[in-house]
Amino acid sequence: MHFKTPSFWYKENHLLSIILLPLAGLYKAIAAINAACQKKRAYKPQIPTICLGNIIAGGSGKTPAAIAIHKLVKAQWPHLSPVFLTRGYGGTEKNAVIVSSEKHSAAMVGDEALLLAKHGAVVKSADRIAGTQMAQDHKADLIIMDDGLQNHTLSGTIKIMIIQGTKGFGNGRLIPAGPLRENITTATERMDAFILVGQDKNDIVKTLPQNKPVFYADVITAPQWPANANTRYIGFCGLAHPDLFKKTIEDAGLTLKDFVSFADHHSYTKSNLDTLAQTAQAQNARLITTEKDAVKLPQSFIEAHKVEIVPIEMDFKDPQKLIDFIAPHLIKGAP
């Protein structure tokens, strides 16, 4: 079930958050039981594994981070064959599969899996052990796991927490009283490193273990993006934090006539698309969306309405620092 991120999660002492605190306690207990059960069947991958994720519900830049790390690894060690491993949130495919953009739709494997498949080999599997074994069987020598910090079935992985600087940890409370999937202190202590995306408006770095590295990054539009400042746009997306995408469009200097946000991972219906097309036509504007949303749109709709797709990428402030961290931990025989 997809939902929009509640605004009160990012407000101090909101009444609704306080009312939901007992349910947050229940969530904590259930999560602890689930983690304990997963650890009992933990499997240690035979190949190096980087586990990326966050501790808040909603986006923080996990998929762009996975793609950026994949690119860094291939540039530094071109002989390696890294594979993305994702649970394929929202996908109907139950078994572990190697994702193919020709065979699979977003409805089958999830939008993130299709987006990752544009950059490298992807195994989609809700069962991370089965997915890891499939990657190993297909001669992968490195796994980059997207959104796996709350999954405890794999041991011996390198865990990197991704934190959105402007959002931080919200009100610091557990779901449903806040955005947290687990306790901040417990989670940060079991991490090996952190990626801070954007400006640290919440002084998050000061709360992190000081003996663990922090890699600073920004999510930027790709340099080749041909934005047209003379065109009027209707923006739309289905993201956890649509305001960040809206800001990206505005920061690019584009004229935004309207902006429509849907729930995170939203599956677009014909009615949705017809309404968007009619809105754009009525305002003599062009539709503009994200790469993550675009993989869920019919190609015929994109072409017919000349939908502008904004390519983004994660830009590390000091990529060599990240490479130096990865090398001794994960890459056998690395310099």
Phi, psi and omega in degrees: 000126181267146179213159176275142181297123180297133181293331183291344176298339183246028176233146182282130172051041175291141185303317182296323178297317180296318180299325184274000182304320177300323178291329176295324177295321177294318178301317181300317181294316180295319179297321180295318178296317179298317180297318180297319178295320180295320182296332181294332180250023184301141181236135179264117179302148179278351180234158180303142183223126174258121180255118180251147177176188177221179179243015174244151174285130182110175187282149173219000181110023183298311184293313174302325179293318179298317180295318181295319179293322176302316180294318179298316180297314181294327179288322183278321182229076186298342181280347182281156179237078180287149179232136173281140173237122181223150179283344179070055184307129178087350181282147182274342181294120185271330184271162175292129181220152170273121189286136176229126180293340179277328184262332189245149175251169177298327179296332182275318188238358181093152183293322183295323180297317179292324178293317178297325183296343176288346187241347180177182179292140183228132169251124177258123179200123175293328175272106186293330178294313179299320179294320178296316180295324177295318178299318179294319179297332180263024170066026173291146177241010174199134176249131173248107186265121182269122177064067182228012186292333180267005177260123186250016182278347177250134178246162177077013179271160174269121186257125179235120179270133178256129184235128177277116188301320183284336181262327181059224179254021178062224181277002176079015182247156181282156175304136003265003180287338179205188185271355188287136175271338179202168182300135184299309184298312180300317182293313183294328180292331181269003177278158174260335181195173182222147171242119178259119185258121178082190183287134181278080184281352183245012181053040181297322184304325181292339182266353182273154176305126186286349181266009181239142185290146174241126179254127184264138183210163173231148171264118185236161173284142181299141184304331183278359183296122183270061180298140181248106184292345182268000182256143175268141187234152168246111181273147174207150179194161173238081183234162178293325181232077183298336180298331179290322177291319178302318179295324178300316180296314181294321180294336178282356178082019181273154179272112183256110182277330180201160180216128183241125179247140177244175178295156178302136181066023183303137175262119187284131178264167177300322179297317177302312185292321178298318180295317179298316180296318180293322178295317179296317181295319182295329182257010180052049184233170181247142180284145179219135184211186182266165175297323180296322178284325185298327181292348179260359181263143174298137180300328180295325179290317180300315182288317183295324184252009177048051182295126177279128181248122185271111178278130178239162176208155178270128182247111180279137180295322181223079183300330180296326178298320178290319177299316180296329178286318183293317189309300183290335182280322194237327189259111180294131178075015180288152180290000000 
